[in-house]
Amino acid sequence: MLTYQYTARNPQNGKTVKSSVQADSEAAAAKLISGQGLVPTDIKQGEAGFGGLFSGFGNRVSVKDRVLFSRQLSTLINAGVPLLQSLRSVNQQSTSKPLQVVISGVIGDVEGGSSLGNAMAKYPKVFNQIYLSLIAAGETSGTLDKALDRLALQQEKEADLNSKIRGAMIYPIVVLVVMIAVVGFMVVKVLPQVKLLYDGMKGSSLPLITRILLGVSDFTIKFWWVVLIVVAVLAFATTKWARTGPGKEVIDKFKMRGWPMGKLFMKVYMARFARTGSTLVASGVPLLQVLSISGDAVNNVHIQRAIHRAAEKVKGGKSLADSIENDDNFLPLTCCASVSSRVQSSR
């Protein structure tokens, strides 16, 4: 999509509005602006440059904005306000420009006859598969307001869980940084003093490990820039490798089994699976689709495969609890019982 800078007039109060909108063409941009209840007077394509290069950093829709959007839209629809009018009202009240751009696009597609779910599906970075599935289920069953309310609650709990994870990771990260700083100090400051001490001892042969450490210290002091380049290259290569298939498998397996964080990550995966599955089931999403979406939401390739294997067994007639009970890569049985009981109660 292209970015267009526009000037428009608000017919309700006569004020002039200057902002930007993303669209495929100038005509599409004009349609999006009109969908906000504005009368466009000037539209021109935004200029590329350093601002465009770094614009992606400020164009993300935060979880807080998405939760507020879901709650406001749910309240308006529950009050009997038509969908298009509700979307326009929420768009006017939003203080997030990236979200306003997205809502404007959704309004344009809905005006063109598209369903709300299909219109939102064009923005996968804002509305994930869980969001889209709940919207589709709400539109089908006529309970869109309840689906949006469940989405807001689910997103709030997920954000709270992520915040707790970051808090729990602060201590080990601080310990790791301190350890690296201590090792660096010893290599640069302590070992050279030890070398001076040994240089004064004539006729003695140093142990091999000592000679290696002193050599590392000399190399680090003389060629510190080489060390920094090597560390940066290794960090970059490790990050890239961790995003590949084999790398992600190793990292995800370490998250599951590694000490001391393995138990924490397993509880996180259990919470994500149970919460996502419960929300989808409560909205009327079919069980097999629930398992498919929940597997992606867990964000661990080994557990995702285990959930997909369980889905195949469920498709063959087994219960959910029996399908995942004996899988070594799956979650604790407390998770199985939680989701299974919710599924049974919804039938």
Secondary structure by P-SEA (a helix, b strand, c coil): cbbbbbbbbccccbbbbbbccccccaaaaaaaaaaacccccbbbbbbbccccccccccccccaaaaaaaaaaaaaaaaacccaaaaaaaaaaacccaaaaaaaaaaaaaaaaccccccccccccccccaaaaaaaaaaaaacaaaaaaaaaaaaaaaaaaaaaaaaaaaaaaaaaaaaaaaaaaaaacccaaaaaaaaaacccccccaaaaaaaaaaaaaaacaaaaaaaaaaaaaaaaaaaacaaaaaaaaaaaaccccaaaaaaaaaaaaaaaaaaaaaaacccaaaaaaaaaaaaccaaaaaaaaaaaaaaaaccccccccccccccccaaaaaaaaaaaaaac
